[in-house]
Amino acid sequence: MHDVRQIAAAAGSLIAKTVHGIVTSIDPVNHAAKVAVQPEGVESGWLPVAALAAGDIRIARLPNIGEHVLLVPVEGDAEHMQINAFQYDTVVTPPVSPRTGKAAQAGELLIMAGCGAPPSSNQSGGGSQSAGAATQNAPWWHMTSQGLYSGAGQTTEALTNTGVSWKTGGVTMTLSASGLAVTGGKITSDQDVLAAGISLKSHIHTNGNNGNNTGAPVA
């Protein structure tokens, strides 16, 4: 008669387990990827990549070649795996927010593009490996408990409970309860501007000395 523990161990060995993989190929049309299953390094077939949202709102985000992922067997079947999560490691680390100069803290959400593709293969010996060149001026988006911040290159936006501000280079525009303020630049428009129904382009001034109008503004 077999020991119960032996039976349990044998049954457990037949059930596929969650394992790690390194992405080797991607298929954007079918939102799928091939991976080198770890630690053996055997390449899989095409595996579905779990979607962040796949209903009325759809979010597509495929892993890069060389990215470390988590493979989950569907119903315990090693022949039917799904790429279910993406992972940081000692080489590919979390991004740093241009707003705070730190990685995303607990309770925050940071999205950054252009961070540089991860290595295409592991490097033995514990040496470091370049994660690729980041895309200059790529956009980013950072939500914190204080506000929502975003930017691309020299342009940034900040949305807080006191207002919204935009900055491009040395020009800043701020919308708050006090009104709209622009500093460091000028406002230009190819259309007329009205203030209290009075045209800035064609208004005239009255000469208080003789009652005659001075005429429209001169550019």
Residue pairs with C-beta under 8 A, 6 or more apart in sequence:
15 73
15 76
16 73
16 76
16 77
16 78
16 81
17 73
18 70
18 71
18 72
18 73
19 37
19 38
19 70
19 71
20 37
20 38
20 68
20 69
20 70
20 71
20 87
21 35
21 36
21 37
21 38
21 44
21 68
21 69
21 70
21 71
21 83
22 35
22 36
22 38
22 66
22 67
22 68
22 69
22 121
22 122
23 33
23 34
23 35
23 63
23 64
23 65
23 66
23 67
23 69
23 83
24 33
24 34
24 35
24 36
24 43
24 65
25 33
25 34
25 65
26 32
26 33
26 34
26 62
26 63
26 64
26 65
27 33
27 46
28 62
30 46
30 48
31 48
31 49
31 51
31 60
31 62
32 46
32 47
32 48
32 49
33 46
33 47
33 49
33 62
33 63
33 69
33 83
34 43
34 44
34 45
34 46
34 47
35 43
35 44
35 47
35 69
35 71
35 83
36 42
36 43
36 44
37 43
37 44
37 71
44 71
44 81
47 71
47 81
47 82
47 83
48 82
48 83
49 62
49 63
49 82
49 83
50 82
50 83
50 84
50 85
51 58
51 59
51 60
52 59
52 61
53 59
63 69
63 83
63 86
64 117
64 118
65 117
65 118
65 120
66 117
66 118
66 119
66 120
66 121
67 86
67 92
67 118
68 86
68 87
68 88
68 89
68 92
68 118
69 83
69 84
69 85
69 86
69 87
70 83
70 84
70 85
70 86
70 87
71 81
71 82
71 83
71 84
72 81
72 82
72 84
73 80
73 81
73 82
74 80
74 81
74 82
88 94
91 118
91 119
91 128
91 129
91 131
92 118
92 119
92 131
93 103
94 103
94 104
94 110
95 103
95 104
95 110
95 112
95 115
95 140
96 102
96 103
97 103
97 104
97 110
97 112
97 140
97 142
97 149
98 140
98 142
98 151
98 156
99 142
99 144
99 149
99 151
99 156
99 158
100 142
100 144
103 110
104 110
104 142
105 144
107 144
107 145
108 142
108 143
108 144
108 145
109 141
109 142
109 143
110 140
110 141
110 142
110 143
111 140
111 141
111 142
112 138
112 140
112 141
113 135
113 138
113 139
113 140
114 134
114 135
114 136
114 137
114 138
114 139
115 131
115 134
115 138
116 131
116 132
116 133
116 134
116 135
117 131
117 132
118 131
118 132
119 129
119 130
119 131
119 132
123 129
136 153
137 152
137 153
137 154
138 152
139 150
139 151
139 152
140 150
140 151
140 152
141 148
141 149
141 150
142 148
142 149
142 150
143 149
146 160
147 158
147 159
147 160
147 161
148 158
148 159
148 160
149 156
149 157
149 158
149 159
150 156
150 157
151 157
154 168
154 169
155 166
155 167
155 168
156 166
156 167
157 164
157 165
157 166
157 167
158 164
158 165
162 176
162 177
163 174
163 175
163 176
163 177
164 174
164 175
164 176
165 172
165 173
165 174
165 175
166 172
166 173
166 174
167 173
169 184
170 184
170 185
171 182
171 183
171 184
171 185
172 182
172 183
172 184
173 180
173 181
173 182
174 180
174 181
174 182
174 183
192 199
192 200
192 201
192 202
193 199
193 200
193 201
194 200
200 217
201 216
201 217
202 216
202 217
203 216
203 217
204 213
204 214
204 215
204 216
205 213
205 214
206 212
206 213
206 214
207 213
207 214
